[in-house]
Amino acid sequence: MKKKKTFSSKLFSSWKKLGPGLVTGASDDDPSGIATYSQAGAAFGLATLWTSIVAFPLMASIQQMCARIGLVTSQGLTGTLKKHYPRPILYLMLLFSFPAIVMNIGADIAGMGAVGNLLFPAIDANYFSVLFTIILLGLIIYLPYQKIASVLKYLCIVMLVYFIVPFLYQQDFTEILKATFIPTIKFNKDFIAIIVGILGTTISPYLFFWQASVEVEEMKSKRKHLIVNKKIIYEINQDVDFGMTISGFVMYFIILTTGTVLFKGGIHQIDTVEQAAMALKPLAGDLAYLLFAIGVIGTGLIAIPVLSGSISYIITETFGWEQGLDKKFHEAKAFYVIIAISLILGLSLNYIGITPIQSLIYTAILYGLTAPVLIAIILHISNNKKIMGENVNGSLTNILGFTALIIMTVAAVALIYLQF
């Protein structure tokens, strides 16, 4: 007689089925992203809360396309670009992506170090930054892909702390609902800049490369040498949607927390994650401060392997070198050496006078410039029957994809205009 599954066993079974989508979504809310959302809430209260609703379908549609490209072609996005498009496009993406991702890694490592120092003031932030870099390097090099995926997936539980923090403070739910569903737009430089920053942080080019490459890894690790069919694509889309939903919720709750606690407390300028955590302490209590700080370290541990993995996939696929998190160090030396270099370069930014906030600004500019070009290429690939066969985009995916392209192009133009 077949045993009826309990709720806990069903929950565990569903958890095991979750793939790269969850990790991709969680890594989107890295420490540098948290700093951006915190500044949005502190500077404008709940005025940017609606952006999480708008951003979700756009980033989900792009990530679904990237996942499908990986599945159908059995190659990462770089490999597909190399095979079907002119080399200058590939090298241009490499030229913009490498410095942007390294600076993003640097900002995240610095943020984690600073928050570590807040939790343990006797230990210098730089020591924490070095410690986290060594831990991450060891995990990435010595753990096989499935272990890395499992560790990253369980680290995603840390994200739940941001769902708790807003409720440690008294909230006006009518005001929250109004800000969520009725967009506020202010036509001034600072407000447009923060909207551009939010878009650049949520629809990040490094995630496009990661999603496609890691779907190939996932298929290899599960020995799924199957013909891609509607069922597999549906499962992948569900996985991506779940990850992007978590990402959207975290973004929403960080803006909600800082928009109610900091903005109403008269704190309107937040440049770093440690400032956000420190500002919460006297206004919302020790528990809110502690949870926020722990969340920053947890999201950094998720995001940095994704960032360094992305740049390594881009470079190794460009030059045809062995690559893959499923391979041991001696099987793909170049792949792991690039990961190590990107982490060390990121760490070194803190010692050569580039501050985390400068890294964030430079990263946002480079991401803002490359995102529209990459989205256009992803849309072209996803609608190309020679590459995708029957698995080309549907109408809804194209509508959302082209909407993302238009919005990111406008954001890129606004970003250039605001800089100069």
DRENLO-801712 format. One record per residue (C-alpha): residue in three letters; x, y, z. Coordinates in steps of 0.5 Angstrom, whole numbers, plus 500, padded with zeros to 3 digits. Layout:
N
alaXYZ ...
! end
This chain:
420
met500500500 lys503507498 lys504511504 lys501518504 lys506524503 thr507528509 phe507536509 ser514536511 ser516531506 lys513534500 leu516541502 phe523537502 ser522534495 ser520541493 trp526544496 lys530538492 lys527540486 leu529547486 gly535549481 pro540554479 gly534559479 leu534560486 val541561487 thr541566481 gly535570484 ala538570491 ser545573488 asp541578485 asp540581492 asp548582493 pro551587498 ser552592493 gly544591491 ile542592498 ala546598499 thr542601493 tyr535599495 ser537602502 gln539608499 ala532608495 gly528607502 ala532612506 ala532618501 phe525617498 gly521613503 leu516608500 ala516612493 thr520607490 leu517601492 trp513599486 thr519598482 ser520591485 ile513589482 val515592475 ala522589475 phe520582477 pro517580470 leu522583466 met528580470 ala524573470 ser523573462 ile530575461 gln533569465 gln528564462 met531566456 cys538565458 ala536558461 arg533556455 ile539558451 gly543554455 leu539548455 val538548448 thr545549445 ser548546451 gln553552451 gly553558455 leu551565453 thr559566451 gly559560447 thr553561443 leu555568442 lys562566439 lys559561435 his553565431 tyr555572432 pro561577430 arg567576434 pro568584436 ile561583439 leu564578444 tyr570582445 leu566588447 met562584452 leu568581455 leu571588455 phe566591459 ser564585463 phe570584466 pro572590470 ala564591472 ile564584475 val571585479 met568592481 asn562588484 ile566583487 gly570588490 ala564592493 asp561586496 ile567583499 ala568590502 gly561590505 met561584508 gly568586511 ala565592514 val559588517 gly563583520 asn567589523 leu560591526 leu558585529 phe565584532 pro568591533 ala575588536 ile577585529 asp578590523 ala574590517 asn580588512 tyr581582516 phe574580515 ser575581508 val581577507 leu578571511 phe571571507 thr575571500 ile579565503 ile573562505 leu570563498 leu576561494 gly577554498 leu569553497 ile569554490 ile576550488 tyr575544493 leu567543493 pro564539487 tyr559543483 gln553539487 lys556541493 ile557548491 ala550548489 ser547545495 val551550500 leu549556496 lys542553496 tyr542553503 leu545559504 cys539562501 ile535561507 val539567510 met534571505 leu528570510 val531575515 tyr529581510 phe522578511 ile522579518 val526586519 pro520590517 phe515587522 leu520589528 tyr517596527 gln510599527 gln508600520 asp502603516 phe499598511 thr495603507 glu501607506 ile505601504 leu499598499 lys498605496 ala506606495 thr506598492 phe501599487 ile501606485 pro507608482 thr511615484 ile515618479 lys519625481 phe523628475 asn529630478 lys536628478 asp537624484 phe530620483 ile532618476 ala539616478 ile536611484 ile531608479 val537607474 gly541604480 ile535599482 leu534597475 gly542596474 thr542592480 thr536588479 ile537586471 ser545585471 pro548582465 tyr553577470 leu546574471 phe545572464 phe552569463 trp551565469 gln544563468 ala546560461 ser552556463 val550554470 glu544550466 val549546462 glu552544469 glu546542472 met544538466 lys551535466 ser551533473 lys544530473 arg546526467 lys540529463 his542528456 leu535528454 ile532532448 val529539451 asn522538451 lys516543454 lys516539460 ile523541462 ile522548459 tyr516549464 glu520546470 ile526551468 asn521557468 gln518555474 asp525555478 val527561475 asp520565477 phe521562484 gly528565484 met526572481 thr520572486 ile525571492 ser529576489 gly523581488 phe521580495 val528581498 met528588494 tyr521590496 phe522588504 ile529592504 ile526598501 leu520597506 thr525597512 thr529603510 gly523607507 thr519606514 val525606519 leu530610516 phe527615512 lys522617518 gly527617522 gly531623519 ile536619515 his536620508 gln543618506 ile546611506 asp552610502 thr554603504 val551597507 glu554598514 gln551605514 ala544602513 ala545596519 met548602524 ala542606522 leu537601524 lys540600531 pro537606535 leu531606531 ala528599530 gly532595535 asp538590536 leu535585533 ala533588526 tyr540591526 leu543584527 leu538580522 phe540586517 ala547585518 ile547577518 gly543578511 val549582508 ile554577510 gly549571507 thr548574501 gly555576499 leu557568500 ile551567495 ala553572490 ile561572490 pro561565487 val556567482 leu560573480 ser567570480 gly564564476 ser560568471 ile567572469 ser570565469 tyr565562464 ile565568460 ile573568459 thr574560458 glu568560453 thr571566449 phe578562448 gly575555448 trp579553455 glu576547459 gln571550464 gly566548469 leu564548477 asp563540476 lys571539474 lys576538479 phe582544479 his587540475 glu582538470 ala580546469 lys586550471 ala585556467 phe577556470 tyr579556477 val585561476 ile581566473 ile576565479 ala582566484 ile584572480 ser577576480 leu577575487 ile584577489 leu583583484 gly576585488 leu579584494 ser585589492 leu580595490 asn580596497 tyr587597498 ile588602492 gly584607494 ile577605490 thr572606495 pro566601495 ile561606493 gln566608487 ser566601485 leu558601485 ile558607481 tyr563604476 thr559598476 ala552601475 ile555605469 leu558599466 tyr552594467 gly548600464 leu551600458 thr552593457 ala545591459 pro541593453 val546590448 leu546584451 ile538584452 ala538585444 ile542579443 ile539575448 leu532576444 his535575437 ile538568439 ser531566443 asn528568437 asn533565432 lys530558429 lys537556427 ile539556434 met533555438 gly529550433 glu522550436 asn524553443 val524560440 asn520565445 gly513566445 ser509572445 leu509574452 thr516573453 asn518577447 ile513583450 leu516582456 gly523582453 phe522588449 thr519592454 ala526590458 leu530592452 ile526599452 ile527601459 met534599460 thr536603454 val532609457 ala536607463 ala542607460 val541614456 ala539617463 leu545614466 ile550617461 tyr546624461 leu546624469 gln554622469 phe556628464 
! end
